[in-house]
Amino acid sequence: MKMGESTQLQRVIGYFHGTIFLFSIIIGAGIFIAPKGVLKYSSLNVGVSLSIWAACAVVSMLAALSHAELGTTFPRSGAQYYFLKRSLGPFIAFFYLWINLFSTPAGIAARSLLLAGYITQPFYPGCFVPEMPKKCLALAILWCLGILNARGVKEVTWFQTVSTAVKVTVLGFISVTGIVLLVRGRRENLARFEKAFDAEVPDASQIAEAFLQGLYAYSGWGVLVRIAGELKNPSENIPKCVVTALTLVALIYLLVNISYLAVLTPKEIVSSDAVAVTWMDRVIPSMQWAISLGVSSSIVSSLNCTVFSTSRLWYMASQEGQLPLILSTLNIHSCPVAAVIQMLIFASILIIPSDLILLINYVGFIDWIQLGLMMMGLLKLRFQEPNLSRPYKVRLPFVFGTMVMSLFLVLTPIIKSPQMYHIYIILFILSGLLFYLPFVHFNLGSTYFNKITCFLQLLLNVSPTDDIDEYISIGENVQKNSPAIATKKE
């Protein structure tokens, strides 16, 4: 790091690129995977299935707008973590961090394997892809994304814009083609929609499972709150980006599902391992490469956005003293490169031993536990600090609606159909206590960690931020607190 250069996160992401980031992370593998799960838990009821997709859009919009208050009130990177620490205390904030330290790399590893499988499958027609080349390709993809992130925000936003354009084009093609086929299609295809609600109606437990499947396709709407420290005028752009992106995503998702149902029967969709591939095989078999391109671009852009945003969360936790100080240092491109490297190491370790695709199903369950905690913290802070500056203030019915939905999605499966993984999740969360007490509460081993920090700073050519409290945006202006030496907070 050269003397005299600024070392702080830069506010360079505006409304357009903020919307692109939301598109990038929301439209991932979900729309190619979730239609099967939603139909399955909807008891193959077409009307209920489409209604759940529409309801998931509404629920996601309410949750995202409620969540947006966090990023506008505390416009800094990793705002969720900072907010939880301020409202519910360091203990709850650490558990949120503890979950993310493992669930996020696990999700990254799973999606990397899924992407590698899509890329390598054409080279092994008619048979399963060997695990070794698939895992090697997954590792290569991960570390290429790490290098891209280390180059800074501008390169990341450029990559996200291109990859988002590719996948939206593919999804637009599926949507338009399906609508044309429906209008000019056979009588039996139209009958699926004319008698949409004639099939069996699912019970409450099945509806909750169907919602979790559908909401997985909408997951990621909190990304702008995580990167609020790099957004221009976050108090205005976060709500605008959320409304724009989620409205367009909901429209695309509904049209794509209608297109699937215009060509395939509900049973064919449920029995298919790759709905989009089966759809294209029925419509234009020679264009299957386009589906592979769309799926690949969706997964890789979502992966890149996850790496970018989660590194900012760990960056903030490091500044607050709950992770090693090295994770809050920046390179010459204003990237917390140490946090990116740690995340990729965790994900790489999880790729090597086994296939982790099933872990994706657990992420949605954990996310709604975390969201419920955030809504509790939001209410507590409303009463505890009523005079706190809130440039954007969500209406309380939205907050209570999000809390009710969170309780429904978390408690209904546990009560109606308890699974062993529910117990595993609870035990895993509680295991964080073994690390919180010695390393955070009592701050043991600080001298040893300081020596490692000095060595890694020289190795990675990184330095602490100029301003540990970051820039706080007020309207179009940015205020800076007095400079401080980056030290670990108690």
PyMOL commands that set and color helices and strands:
alter all, ss='L'
color gray80, all
select helices_A, chain A and resi 15-26+30-41+46-73+79-88+90-123+131-150+153-183+187-194+204-218+223-226+228-230+234-263+266-271+275-283+285-319+325-328+337-351+357-384+396-416+420-431+433-441+446-460
alter helices_A, ss='H'
color red, helices_A
select strands_A, chain A and resi 329-330+463-464+471-474+477-480
alter strands_A, ss='S'
color yellow, strands_A
deselect
rebuild
show_as cartoon
